[in-house]
Amino acid sequence: KVDFRSTSDAIAHGIETIYQDSALVTQLSIARNLFLGREPIKPPRFLNRMDQEAMNVVARDLLKQVGISKNIPPTTPIGSLSGGERQAVAIARAMHFDSDLIILDEPTNNLGVAETQGVLSFVRSARDSGHSCIFIAHNIHHVFQVVDRIVVMRRGKVVADDIDPKNTNVAEVERIITGMSDKEIHDAIVQGKQPQG
């Protein structure tokens, strides 16, 4: 068991979280958001001056890596980016600091198709390069595309652990999620109700 007292403790231990709302400061630039709290300092260090040019160079490279193909300057305020671009910046931050564990909380929520595929591609790439990812999502189809193992929680309790997506299907996992039979799920859909789970 590990006990972290702050976000800084978790980051120091190689854990990065990408939140649903991307947790970025809209008034600051892309580069500043990438390094927020971990800004490189220009020499002499005792003057404590941020190395803006170093941040901009790294930011340009990271934006390309996460699939932002438009030529967006790293000095652009986060507030002027689309939801997908903001999420890409949050992902770029996790990539740059080479986190051992990346927790993604609903990372594809409110994203377009292309932006969603970019996020899913990042998760696959992170996984394939030896990084552990916890992918928290309600979209079961996205889950099946990127995970090695599924854990289902219902109302705060683990109801299924260690489900191998290669040995099951979406319908079976949906039954576990909702705690309903196929007929109950079908009846709820026909009646226009969202299955509870």
N, C-alpha and C positions, 0 to 999 in steps of 0.2 A: 504494500500500500504506500502511496505517495501523498504527501500533504503539502500543497502549494498555498502560500499565504496571499499571493497576488498574481496578476497577469505577468508581471516582470519575472517572477520566479519560474513560471511555466515557460516563458520565452527563453530564459537562461538555460533551461533543461531541454531545449530543442522542440518545444511544442508551440505550434502556431495555429490560430483559429481564424477561419474565414467565416464571418457571420453573414446571415441572410441579408442584412442591410449594408454589408461590406465595411462598416465601422470606419469610414474615412472622414476626414475633415474637408467639407466642401469648399471652404475658402482657400485652402492651401493647394499648392501645385501638385501635379502627379509625383514629381521627384520628392518633394517634401513628405508626402504621404507614404511613399515607399520606405523612407528612412525614419519616419516619425519615432522619436525616442532613441534612435540609434544612428544619428547623423554623423558622418565622417567630419573630422576637425582638421582644419589647415594648420600647418606649422607656423609659428611656434604655438604649441598646444595650450600654453598658459593664457593665450588671448581668447581661446574658446570660440574661434570663428568657424562657422560651417563651411565645408568645401562644396559649394553649390555646383561648380563645374563637374566635380567627380560624381555627384548625385545625378546630374543631368546625363552624363555619359552612360552610367549604369542604367538609368531609367529608359533611355532610347533603346538599348539592347534588350532589356526585359520586355518592353512593349512589343517588340518584334517576336520574342519567344512565346508570348501568350496570345499571339495572333491578332493584335491590333494592327491591321494592314494600312490604315490611314496614317498619313504622316502627321501625327499629333505631337506637337512639341512638349517636352517634359515639364515646361513651365506653365502649361495649361491648368487652370483651376479644375479640381475634381468636379465641382458643381456644374461644369459645362459638358460633362461626359454623359453618355447614355448609361442605363443600368448595367448593361452587359460590359461596357468599357470599365465601369467602376469595379465590377466584380473581377475583371481581368487584372486590374491594378492590385486588388487585394490578393489575388492568386500570385501575381508577380512578386509581391512582398514575401510570401511564404517560400517561393522558389529561390529568391535571392539569398535569404538567410539560411537556406539548406536545412530546413527543419526536419527532425527525425520523425515527428508525428504531426500530421496536418489534419485538423478537425474542420470539416466543412458542414456548416449548418444551413440546410436548404439552399445550396449554392446556385441551383438552376431556377429558383423561384422568380417569376416575373421577367424571365429572359426570353428573347426570341430564339428561333430554331438554330440559327448559325451561332449565336452566343452560347446557347446551351451545349452545342456540340463542342465548342471550344473548351468549356469547363470540363465536360466529360473526357475530352482528349487529355487535358491537363491531369486529371485524376489517374487515368490509365498510365500516363507517362511517369507521374510521381511514383505510382505503385511499381511499375516496371524497373524504375531506377533504385528501388530498395527503400523508399519512404513508406511508412505506414500511414494510411488514411482512414479516418472515420467519416463516413459519408452519411449524413442525417438527411433523410428525404421522405416525402410522402409519395412522390412519383415512383412507383415500383418499377416501371419500365427503365427509368434512368438507373435505378439501383442495380438491376440485372445486367446493365451494360458495363459496369465498372468494378463490381465487388467480387471478392473471393469467398466471402462468408456473410450471411445475413443474420442479424439479431432483431427480433420483433419485440417491441414494447407496446403495451396497451395500458393506458391510464397510469403511467409511471412504473409499471412492473414488467420485467422480462417474462414473456410468455413463450418464447422459442429462441433457442440459441444454437449457433453453429449450423445453420441451414446452408447447404452447399447449392449455389444457384445452378450448377451444372447438373445436379441430380433432382431438380424440382422444376416447377413452372410458376408463372405469375398467378394463375388461378389458385393454386395450393397456398401460396404465400398470402394472397388476399383473404382466403378463408381463415388463416391463422391470425392475420391482422384484425379482422372484424369479429372473429369468434363466431361466425355464422356459417351455416351450411350453404351449399350452392343454391338451393331453393330459396332460402331466406335472402341471400344476396340478390337473386333474380327478382323476387317479389318486391324488394326495396327499390330496385332500379326501375321496374315497371311502374311502381306507384310514384316515382319521381323523388324518392327520398334518398338521401346520402346514407349508405351503410354506416353504422356507428362502430367505432373501434379506436 
